[in-house]
Amino acid sequence: MKAQVITQFGDPSVFTTTDITKPTLIPGHVLLRVLASSVNQVDCKIRSGAAPAIAPAFPAVLHSDVVGVVEEIASDVTNFKIGDEVYACAGGVRGTFGALAEFTLVDKHSLAFKPKKLSVPDTAALPLVSITAWEALFIKAKLQAKQKILIHGGLGGVGHIAVQLAKWAHADVCTTVLSGNDFALAKSLGANEVINAKEESVEQYVQRLTNGKGFDVVFDTIGGPNLDRSLAAAKIDGVVVTTVARSTHDLTPMHDKSLSLHVVFMLNPLLTGNGRALHGDILRSVAKIVDEGKLKPLVDLNQFSFDQVSAAHTLLESGKARGKVVLVK
Protein backbone atom coordinates (compact mmCIF):
# COMPACT_ATOMS: atom_id res chain seq x y z
CA MET A 1 0.00 0.00 0.00
CA LYS A 2 1.02 3.64 -0.41
CA ALA A 3 2.00 5.67 2.64
CA GLN A 4 3.60 9.00 3.48
CA VAL A 5 6.71 8.00 5.42
CA ILE A 6 9.61 9.70 7.18
CA THR A 7 12.98 7.99 7.56
CA GLN A 8 14.60 10.83 9.48
CA PHE A 9 13.56 13.88 11.47
CA GLY A 10 13.55 17.24 9.76
CA ASP A 11 11.51 19.95 8.05
CA PRO A 12 8.27 19.16 6.18
CA SER A 13 10.18 18.01 3.09
CA VAL A 14 11.21 14.75 4.82
CA PHE A 15 7.92 13.06 3.85
CA THR A 16 8.16 10.65 0.93
CA THR A 17 5.52 8.54 -0.80
CA THR A 18 6.54 4.91 -0.26
CA ASP A 19 5.16 1.42 -0.81
CA ILE A 20 4.96 -0.39 2.52
CA THR A 21 3.31 -3.56 3.80
CA LYS A 22 -0.33 -3.25 4.80
CA PRO A 23 -0.76 -3.77 8.59
CA THR A 24 -1.73 -7.26 9.67
CA LEU A 25 -4.93 -7.54 11.68
CA ILE A 26 -4.38 -8.48 15.33
CA PRO A 27 -6.84 -9.26 18.17
CA GLY A 28 -8.80 -6.32 19.50
CA HIS A 29 -8.14 -4.22 16.43
CA VAL A 30 -9.82 -3.00 13.26
CA LEU A 31 -8.22 -2.37 9.89
CA LEU A 32 -9.41 0.93 8.43
CA ARG A 33 -9.34 2.15 4.88
CA VAL A 34 -8.26 5.72 5.55
CA LEU A 35 -10.39 8.59 4.21
CA ALA A 36 -8.90 11.64 5.94
CA SER A 37 -6.58 12.93 8.64
CA SER A 38 -5.58 16.29 10.10
CA VAL A 39 -2.37 17.91 11.26
CA ASN A 40 -1.84 18.62 14.96
CA GLN A 41 1.06 20.48 16.52
CA VAL A 42 2.31 17.22 18.02
CA ASP A 43 2.56 15.71 14.53
CA CYS A 44 4.89 18.54 13.55
CA LYS A 45 6.93 18.09 16.71
CA ILE A 46 7.35 14.38 16.06
CA ARG A 47 8.32 14.97 12.43
CA SER A 48 10.85 17.66 13.33
CA GLY A 49 12.55 15.62 16.06
CA ALA A 50 11.34 17.88 18.87
CA ALA A 51 9.59 14.92 20.54
CA PRO A 52 11.81 11.88 19.86
CA ALA A 53 10.68 9.99 22.96
CA ILE A 54 7.18 9.52 21.53
CA ALA A 55 8.12 9.08 17.87
CA PRO A 56 7.45 5.78 16.07
CA ALA A 57 10.42 3.83 14.74
CA PHE A 58 11.68 4.62 11.24
CA PRO A 59 10.36 4.23 8.62
CA ALA A 60 7.53 6.03 10.41
CA VAL A 61 3.92 6.66 9.43
CA LEU A 62 2.69 9.71 11.35
CA HIS A 63 -0.60 11.41 12.30
CA SER A 64 -2.99 10.48 15.07
CA ASP A 65 -6.31 11.74 13.73
CA VAL A 66 -8.11 9.44 11.32
CA VAL A 67 -11.48 9.00 9.65
CA GLY A 68 -11.96 5.74 7.81
CA VAL A 69 -14.13 2.86 6.72
CA VAL A 70 -13.88 -0.47 8.52
CA GLU A 71 -12.18 -2.90 6.11
CA GLU A 72 -11.47 -5.88 8.39
CA ILE A 73 -12.30 -6.71 12.00
CA ALA A 74 -10.69 -9.11 14.44
CA SER A 75 -12.83 -11.98 15.70
CA ASP A 76 -13.15 -10.39 19.16
CA VAL A 77 -14.52 -7.09 17.80
CA THR A 78 -18.31 -7.04 18.07
CA ASN A 79 -19.29 -3.37 18.16
CA PHE A 80 -18.23 -2.51 14.59
CA LYS A 81 -18.83 -4.14 11.23
CA ILE A 82 -17.25 -3.94 7.79
CA GLY A 83 -18.33 -0.75 6.03
CA ASP A 84 -18.84 1.38 9.15
CA GLU A 85 -17.54 4.96 8.96
CA VAL A 86 -15.56 5.68 12.12
CA TYR A 87 -13.11 8.16 13.59
CA ALA A 88 -10.37 8.04 16.20
CA CYS A 89 -7.17 9.45 17.59
CA ALA A 90 -5.46 6.22 16.75
CA GLY A 91 -1.69 6.27 16.37
CA GLY A 92 1.26 8.00 14.79
CA VAL A 93 3.30 7.68 17.98
CA ARG A 94 5.64 5.10 19.48
CA GLY A 95 4.29 1.57 19.15
CA THR A 96 1.37 2.47 16.89
CA PHE A 97 0.61 2.86 13.19
CA GLY A 98 -0.26 6.32 11.88
CA ALA A 99 -2.98 7.58 9.56
CA LEU A 100 -0.91 8.75 6.57
CA ALA A 101 -1.44 5.57 4.60
CA GLU A 102 -4.11 3.78 2.57
CA PHE A 103 -4.87 1.55 5.57
CA THR A 104 -4.20 1.79 9.28
CA LEU A 105 -4.64 -0.47 12.30
CA VAL A 106 -6.74 0.87 15.20
CA ASP A 107 -7.48 -0.45 18.68
CA LYS A 108 -11.24 -1.08 18.88
CA HIS A 109 -11.41 0.84 22.16
CA SER A 110 -10.21 4.06 20.48
CA LEU A 111 -12.92 4.03 17.81
CA ALA A 112 -16.29 5.75 17.60
CA PHE A 113 -18.84 6.09 14.84
CA LYS A 114 -18.38 9.20 12.71
CA PRO A 115 -20.86 12.01 13.46
CA LYS A 116 -23.77 11.73 11.04
CA LYS A 117 -24.09 15.46 10.37
CA LEU A 118 -20.43 16.21 9.67
CA SER A 119 -18.43 15.69 6.49
CA VAL A 120 -15.45 13.35 6.42
CA PRO A 121 -12.89 16.21 6.20
CA ASP A 122 -14.49 18.13 9.07
CA THR A 123 -14.65 14.97 11.19
CA ALA A 124 -10.92 14.47 10.67
CA ALA A 125 -10.32 17.76 12.48
CA LEU A 126 -11.95 16.57 15.68
CA PRO A 127 -10.35 13.59 17.47
CA LEU A 128 -7.17 14.80 19.22
CA VAL A 129 -8.39 18.30 20.00
CA SER A 130 -11.82 17.13 21.18
CA ILE A 131 -10.39 14.47 23.47
CA THR A 132 -7.91 16.99 24.89
CA ALA A 133 -10.57 19.63 25.53
CA TRP A 134 -12.97 17.09 27.06
CA GLU A 135 -10.32 15.73 29.44
CA ALA A 136 -9.37 19.25 30.51
CA LEU A 137 -12.88 20.54 31.09
CA PHE A 138 -14.82 17.57 32.39
CA ILE A 139 -12.26 15.12 33.80
CA LYS A 140 -9.59 17.41 35.24
CA ALA A 141 -11.50 20.63 35.99
CA LYS A 142 -14.92 18.97 36.51
CA LEU A 143 -16.51 22.04 34.96
CA GLN A 144 -20.04 22.82 36.19
CA ALA A 145 -22.86 24.91 34.80
CA LYS A 146 -22.61 28.65 35.63
CA GLN A 147 -18.93 28.43 36.59
CA LYS A 148 -16.84 31.20 35.08
CA ILE A 149 -14.09 29.74 32.90
CA LEU A 150 -11.21 31.45 31.12
CA ILE A 151 -9.91 29.60 28.05
CA HIS A 152 -6.60 30.90 26.78
CA GLY A 153 -6.26 30.63 23.01
CA GLY A 154 -9.95 30.32 22.16
CA LEU A 155 -9.40 30.09 18.40
CA GLY A 156 -6.60 27.51 18.56
CA GLY A 157 -7.04 23.84 17.72
CA VAL A 158 -7.93 22.75 21.26
CA GLY A 159 -9.20 26.15 22.37
CA HIS A 160 -11.99 26.55 19.82
CA ILE A 161 -13.38 23.13 20.75
CA ALA A 162 -13.08 23.93 24.45
CA VAL A 163 -15.06 27.15 24.03
CA GLN A 164 -17.92 25.24 22.37
CA LEU A 165 -17.88 22.39 24.90
CA ALA A 166 -17.84 24.82 27.83
CA LYS A 167 -20.79 26.66 26.32
CA TRP A 168 -22.61 23.33 25.79
CA ALA A 169 -22.05 22.65 29.52
CA HIS A 170 -23.71 26.01 30.35
CA ALA A 171 -20.57 27.59 31.78
CA ASP A 172 -19.88 31.34 31.63
CA VAL A 173 -17.18 31.30 28.95
CA CYS A 174 -14.43 33.89 28.56
CA THR A 175 -11.55 33.49 26.13
CA THR A 176 -8.42 35.23 24.92
CA VAL A 177 -7.56 36.05 21.31
CA LEU A 178 -4.70 38.00 19.75
CA SER A 179 -6.62 40.48 17.60
CA GLY A 180 -9.75 42.55 17.81
CA ASN A 181 -10.67 41.09 14.43
CA ASP A 182 -11.19 37.71 16.15
CA PHE A 183 -13.86 38.86 18.59
CA ALA A 184 -16.83 38.07 16.37
CA LEU A 185 -15.62 34.55 15.58
CA ALA A 186 -14.90 33.77 19.22
CA LYS A 187 -18.37 34.96 20.22
CA SER A 188 -19.95 32.90 17.44
CA LEU A 189 -18.38 29.82 19.03
CA GLY A 190 -20.06 30.57 22.34
CA ALA A 191 -17.76 32.92 24.25
CA ASN A 192 -19.67 35.29 26.51
CA GLU A 193 -16.66 37.59 26.81
CA VAL A 194 -13.57 37.94 24.61
CA ILE A 195 -10.22 39.36 25.73
CA ASN A 196 -7.54 40.84 23.49
CA ALA A 197 -4.49 39.34 25.19
CA LYS A 198 -2.18 41.86 23.52
CA GLU A 199 -4.04 44.89 24.82
CA GLU A 200 -5.47 43.95 28.21
CA SER A 201 -3.45 42.78 31.20
CA VAL A 202 -4.46 39.89 33.45
CA GLU A 203 -5.17 42.31 36.26
CA GLN A 204 -7.39 44.41 34.01
CA TYR A 205 -9.56 41.61 32.68
CA VAL A 206 -9.79 39.84 36.04
CA GLN A 207 -11.13 43.09 37.49
CA ARG A 208 -13.44 43.73 34.53
CA LEU A 209 -14.90 40.24 34.24
CA THR A 210 -14.80 38.88 37.81
CA ASN A 211 -14.75 42.01 40.00
CA GLY A 212 -11.19 41.09 40.92
CA LYS A 213 -12.05 37.65 42.32
CA GLY A 214 -10.59 35.54 39.52
CA PHE A 215 -11.98 32.69 37.42
CA ASP A 216 -13.32 29.41 38.80
CA VAL A 217 -11.48 27.50 36.06
CA VAL A 218 -8.61 28.52 33.78
CA PHE A 219 -7.72 26.34 30.79
CA ASP A 220 -4.30 27.18 29.37
CA THR A 221 -3.68 25.81 25.86
CA ILE A 222 -0.60 27.99 25.30
CA GLY A 223 1.92 27.28 28.08
CA GLY A 224 5.27 28.92 28.69
CA PRO A 225 4.88 32.38 30.28
CA ASN A 226 1.14 32.08 29.78
CA LEU A 227 0.95 29.51 32.57
CA ASP A 228 2.00 32.28 34.98
CA ARG A 229 -0.86 34.40 33.64
CA SER A 230 -3.22 31.48 34.16
CA LEU A 231 -2.21 31.16 37.81
CA ALA A 232 -2.70 34.90 38.23
CA ALA A 233 -6.18 34.77 36.66
CA ALA A 234 -7.56 31.98 38.86
CA LYS A 235 -9.60 32.68 41.96
CA ILE A 236 -8.75 31.42 45.46
CA ASP A 237 -9.30 27.64 45.49
CA GLY A 238 -9.64 27.75 41.71
CA VAL A 239 -8.58 25.14 39.13
CA VAL A 240 -5.96 25.57 36.41
CA VAL A 241 -5.55 23.03 33.62
CA THR A 242 -2.80 23.16 31.02
CA THR A 243 -1.77 21.15 28.00
CA VAL A 244 1.75 22.60 27.99
CA ALA A 245 3.72 22.18 31.22
CA ARG A 246 7.32 21.54 30.15
CA SER A 247 8.62 24.76 31.65
CA THR A 248 9.82 26.17 34.97
CA HIS A 249 7.61 28.44 37.08
CA ASP A 250 7.40 30.09 40.47
CA LEU A 251 4.45 28.36 42.12
CA THR A 252 4.10 30.96 44.87
CA PRO A 253 0.84 32.32 43.37
CA MET A 254 -0.51 28.77 43.26
CA HIS A 255 0.38 28.25 46.91
CA ASP A 256 -1.00 31.61 48.03
CA LYS A 257 -4.36 30.95 46.38
CA SER A 258 -4.51 27.22 47.18
CA LEU A 259 -4.97 26.38 43.50
CA SER A 260 -5.26 22.97 41.90
CA LEU A 261 -3.03 22.53 38.83
CA HIS A 262 -3.73 19.74 36.34
CA VAL A 263 -1.95 18.64 33.16
CA VAL A 264 -3.53 16.93 30.14
CA PHE A 265 -1.30 14.76 27.95
CA MET A 266 -3.92 12.91 25.96
CA LEU A 267 -1.45 10.72 24.04
CA ASN A 268 -0.69 8.61 27.12
CA PRO A 269 -3.28 5.91 26.30
CA LEU A 270 -1.75 5.50 22.84
CA LEU A 271 1.76 5.29 24.26
CA THR A 272 0.96 2.96 27.16
CA GLY A 273 -2.02 0.98 25.87
CA ASN A 274 -3.94 1.87 29.05
CA GLY A 275 -7.10 3.98 29.00
CA ARG A 276 -7.91 3.85 25.31
CA ALA A 277 -11.55 3.08 26.05
CA LEU A 278 -11.87 6.55 27.56
CA HIS A 279 -10.93 8.04 24.18
CA GLY A 280 -13.64 6.03 22.46
CA ASP A 281 -16.19 7.08 25.08
CA ILE A 282 -15.29 10.75 24.65
CA LEU A 283 -15.55 10.57 20.86
CA ARG A 284 -18.98 8.96 21.14
CA SER A 285 -20.10 11.84 23.36
CA VAL A 286 -18.56 14.37 20.99
CA ALA A 287 -20.36 12.82 18.00
CA LYS A 288 -23.71 13.23 19.80
CA ILE A 289 -22.99 16.88 20.56
CA VAL A 290 -21.97 17.46 16.93
CA ASP A 291 -25.19 15.85 15.70
CA GLU A 292 -27.16 18.06 18.10
CA GLY A 293 -25.66 21.07 16.30
CA LYS A 294 -23.72 22.24 19.36
CA LEU A 295 -20.16 21.61 18.14
CA LYS A 296 -18.35 22.14 14.85
CA PRO A 297 -14.63 22.36 14.12
CA LEU A 298 -12.99 25.34 12.47
CA VAL A 299 -11.30 23.98 9.34
CA ASP A 300 -8.87 25.93 7.19
CA LEU A 301 -10.09 26.56 3.63
CA ASN A 302 -6.88 25.06 2.24
CA GLN A 303 -7.47 21.31 1.93
CA PHE A 304 -4.65 18.93 1.05
CA SER A 305 -4.27 15.46 -0.40
CA PHE A 306 -2.07 12.96 1.42
CA ASP A 307 0.77 13.47 -1.07
CA GLN A 308 0.68 17.17 -0.14
CA VAL A 309 1.39 16.48 3.53
CA SER A 310 4.60 18.55 3.39
CA ALA A 311 2.58 21.61 2.36
CA ALA A 312 0.02 20.90 5.08
CA HIS A 313 2.73 20.81 7.77
CA THR A 314 4.27 23.97 6.34
CA LEU A 315 0.95 25.81 6.59
CA LEU A 316 0.33 24.77 10.18
CA GLU A 317 3.85 25.73 11.25
CA SER A 318 3.56 29.12 9.50
CA GLY A 319 0.88 30.19 11.97
CA LYS A 320 -1.29 31.33 9.06
CA ALA A 321 -3.84 28.50 9.16
CA ARG A 322 -7.36 29.59 10.02
CA GLY A 323 -8.59 26.50 11.80
CA LYS A 324 -7.50 22.86 11.61
CA VAL A 325 -5.48 21.73 8.58
CA VAL A 326 -7.08 18.68 6.97
CA LEU A 327 -5.87 16.07 4.48
CA VAL A 328 -8.15 13.84 2.41
CA LYS A 329 -7.43 10.78 0.32
TORVEX-181525 format. One record per residue (C-alpha): residue in three letters; z, y, x. Coordinates in steps of 0.1 Angstrom, whole numbers, plus 5000, padded with zeros to 4 digits. Layout:
REM TORVEX-181525
AlaZYX ...
This chain:
REM TORVEX-181525
Met500050005000 Lys499650365010 Ala502650575020 Gln503550905036 Val505450805067 Ile507250975096 Thr507650805130 Gln509551085146 Phe511551395136 Gly509851725135 Asp508051995115 Pro506251925083 Ser503151805102 Val504851485112 Phe503951315079 Thr500951065082 Thr499250855055 Thr499750495065 Asp499250145052 Ile502549965050 Thr503849645033 Lys504849684997 Pro508649624992 Thr509749274983 Leu511749254951 Ile515349154956 Pro518249074932 Gly519549374912 His516449584919 Val513349704902 Leu509949764918 Leu508450094906 Arg504950224907 Val505550574917 Leu504250864896 Ala505951164911 Ser508651294934 Ser510151634944 Val511351794976 Asn515051864982 Gln516552055011 Val518051725023 Asp514551575026 Cys513551855049 Lys516751815069 Ile516151445074 Arg512451505083 Ser513351775109 Gly516151565126 Ala518951795113 Ala520551495096 Pro519951195118 Ala523051005107 Ile521550955072 Ala517950915081 Pro516150585074 Ala514750385104 Phe511250465117 Pro508650425104 Ala510450605075 Val509450675039 Leu511350975027 His512351144994 Ser515151054970 Asp513751174937 Val511350944919 Val509750904885 Gly507850574880 Val506750294859 Val508549954861 Glu506149714878 Glu508449414885 Ile512049334877 Ala514449094893 Ser515748804872 Asp519248964868 Val517849294855 Thr518149304817 Asn518249664807 Phe514649754818 Lys511249594812 Ile507849614828 Gly506049924817 Asp509250144812 Glu509050504825 Val512150574844 Tyr513650824869 Ala516250804896 Cys517650944928 Ala516750624945 Gly516450634983 Gly514850805013 Val518050775033 Arg519550515056 Gly519250165043 Thr516950255014 Phe513250295006 Gly511950634997 Ala509650764970 Leu506650874991 Ala504650564986 Glu502650384959 Phe505650154951 Thr509350184958 Leu512349954954 Val515250094933 Asp518749954925 Lys518949894888 His522250084886 Ser520550414898 Leu517850404871 Ala517650584837 Phe514850614812 Lys512750924816 Pro513551204791 Lys511051174762 Lys510451554759 Leu509751624796 Ser506551574816 Val506451344845 Pro506251624871 Asp509151814855 Thr511251504853 Ala510751454891 Ala512551784897 Leu515751664880 Pro517551364897 Leu519251484928 Val520051834916 Ser521251714882 Ile523551454896 Thr524951704921 Ala525551964894 Trp527151714870 Glu529451574897 Ala530551924906 Leu531152054871 Phe532451764852 Ile533851514877 Lys535251744904 Ala536052064885 Lys536551904851 Leu535052204835 Gln536252284800 Ala534852494771 Lys535652864774 Gln536652844811 Lys535153124832 Ile532952974859 Leu531153144888 Ile528052964901 His526853094934 Gly523053064937 Gly522253034901 Leu518453014906 Gly518652754934 Gly517752384930 Val521352274921 Gly522452614908 His519852664880 Ile520752314866 Ala524552394869 Val524052714849 Gln522452524821 Leu524952244821 Ala527852484822 Lys526352674792 Trp525852334774 Ala529552274780 His530352604763 Ala531852764794 Asp531653134801 Val529053134828 Cys528653394856 Thr526153354884 Thr524953524916 Val521353604924 Leu519753804953 Ser517654054934 Gly517854254903 Asn514454114893 Asp516153774888 Phe518653894861 Ala516453814832 Leu515653454844 Ala519253384851 Lys520253504816 Ser517453294801 Leu519052984816 Gly522353064799 Ala524353294822 Asn526553534803 Glu526853764833 Val524653794864 Ile525753944898 Asn523554084925 Ala525253934955 Lys523554194978 Glu524854494960 Glu528254404945 Ser531254284966 Val533553994955 Glu536354234948 Gln534054444926 Tyr532754164904 Val536053984902 Gln537554314889 Arg534554374866 Leu534254024851 Thr537853894852 Asn540054204853 Gly540954114888 Lys542353774879 Gly539553554894 Phe537453274880 Asp538852944867 Val536152754885 Val533852854914 Phe530852634923 Asp529452724957 Thr525952584963 Ile525352804994 Gly528152735019 Gly528752895053 Pro530353245049 Asn529853215011 Leu532652955009 Asp535053235020 Arg533653444991 Ser534253154968 Leu537853124978 Ala538253494973 Ala536753484938 Ala538953204924 Lys542053274904 Ile545553144913 Asp545552764907 Gly541752774904 Val539152514914 Val536452564940 Val533652304945 Thr531052324972 Thr528052124982 Val528052265018 Ala531252225037 Arg530152155073 Ser531752485086 Thr535052625098 His537152845076 Asp540553015074 Leu542152845044 Thr544953105041 Pro543453235008 Met543352884995 His546952825004 Asp548053164990 Lys546453094956 Ser547252724955 Leu543552644950 Ser541952304947 Leu538852254970 His536351974963 Val533251864980 Val530151694965 Phe527951484987 Met526051294961 Leu524051074986 Asn527150864993 Pro526350594967 Leu522850554983 Leu524350535018 Thr527250305010 Gly525950104980 Asn529050194961 Gly529050404929 Arg525350394921 Ala526150314884 Leu527650664881 His524250804891 Gly522550604864 Asp525150714838 Ile524651074847 Leu520951064845 Arg521150904810 Ser523451184799 Val521051444814 Ala518051284796 Lys519851324763 Ile520651694770 Val516951754780 Asp515751584748 Glu518151814728 Gly516352114743 Lys519452224763 Leu518152164798 Lys514852214817 Pro514152244854 Leu512552534870 Val509352404887 Asp507252594911 Leu503652664899 Asn502252514931 Gln501952134925 Phe501151894953 Ser499651554957 Phe501451304979 Asp498951355008 Gln499951725007 Val503551655014 Ser503451865046 Ala502452165026 Ala505152095000 His507852085027 Thr506352405043 Leu506652585009 Leu510252485003 Glu511352575038 Ser509552915036 Gly512053025009 Lys509153134987 Ala509252854962 Arg510052964926 Gly511852654914 Lys511652294925 Val508652174945 Val507051874929 Leu504551614941 Val502451384918 Lys500351084926 
